[in-house]
Amino acid sequence: METITFKGKKYPTRTFTMTSDETDEVTYTIADQTLLDALSVNENALNDFTSEERQIDDQIYFYVCNGELELDAEEICKSRLDIKFEFIEE
């Protein structure tokens, strides 16, 4: 598992690579709700393209519920993505 550091605290992330009928090979990074909560403390920062919060948020494709990040990567994608895909790797 990878991490993103924000304000001195590390937040876990996971990165998946897949393909679909709609896209060539694509890589998605996901994180759990704790990172989104931390980024949202200053809600105006997410609207500011130059803020650290916005730059981090732009790296995350979607957020999952706390604890869900530990689930099987392919299962997470099946439950969150509304397209058919072929899971390649994590």
ABEGO torsion letter per residue (X at the ends): XBBBBBGGBBBBBBBBBBBBAABBBBBBBBBBAAAAAAAAABAAAAABAABAAAAAAAABABBBBBGAAABBAAAAAAAABABBBBBABX
